[in-house]
C-alpha cells in the first residue's frame, strides 16, 4: 500500500472518552450502525471517517489512538458511501448454532487475528474495494499492513514511524 490512507474505521468503545474529539474534527463520518442499534449503542459503535494525512483527525489518531486499539486506517479508491455500505455487511455474524453476534472487525486486535484465518474467497469478499488495512502490531513500535496479492493475504511489518507517513 503506497498511497496514504484515506479512511479510518474507529471503534467507539475504545475511543469512548475521546469520541467527540473525533466527530468534531471537521471530516465526514458516519456510524456503521443504523436504526435502534445506532441510537442505543452510539457511544460503543463503529464509525467510518474520511480524512487526509494533514487533517486534525489524523493527528488525534496518531497521538491518542495508536497503541490503544482505537481503529484501523485504510485505503480504498472508492467514494465514502460505497465503502460505508461494504463494511455494514460485516457487522453481524452467525455462529454454528445460529446465534447472531456483533463482529468487531474494526478493532485492530480482532482484524489481525481474523484475516490470517480467511480463505481466498473470504479475503476477496472482506477486502472488497479496500487496497490496504493498517493494524497495530502486538509490539506497538510496529504496525502491520494487510493487502491482497493474487487472492492471497500479504502482511508487511513496518515501524510505527514509517507507518505514520501513510496515516
Residue, then its C-alpha position, 0 to 999 in steps of 0.5 A: x500500500x503506497x498511497x496514504x490512507x484515506x479512511x479510518x474505521x474507529x471503534x467507539x468503545x475504545x475511543x469512548x472518552x475521546x469520541x467527540x474529539x473525533x466527530x468534531x474534527x471537521x471530516x465526514x463520518x458516519x456510524x456503521x450502525x443504523x436504526x435502534x442499534x445506532x441510537x442505543x449503542x452510539x457511544x460503543x459503535x463503529x464509525x467510518x471517517x474520511x480524512x487526509x494525512x494533514x487533517x486534525x483527525x489524523x493527528x488525534x489518531x496518531x497521538x491518542x489512538x495508536x497503541x490503544x486499539x482505537x481503529x484501523x486506517x485504510x485505503x480504498x479508491x472508492x467514494x465514502x458511501x460505497x465503502x460505508x455500505x461494504x463494511x455494514x455487511x460485516x457487522x453481524x455474524x452467525x455462529x454454528x448454532x445460529x446465534x447472531x453476534x456483533x463482529x468487531x472487525x474494526x478493532x485492530x486486535x480482532x482484524x489481525x487475528x481474523x484475516x490470517x484465518x480467511x480463505x481466498x474467497x473470504x479475503x476477496x469478499x472482506x477486502x472488497x474495494x479496500x487496497x490496504x488495512x493498517x493494524x497495530x502490531x502486538x509490539x506497538x513500535x510496529x504496525x502491520x499492513x494487510x493487502x491482497x496479492x493474487x487472492x492471497x493475504x500479504x502482511x508487511x511489518x513496518x515501524x510505527x514511524x514509517x507507518x505514520x507517513x501513510x496515516 
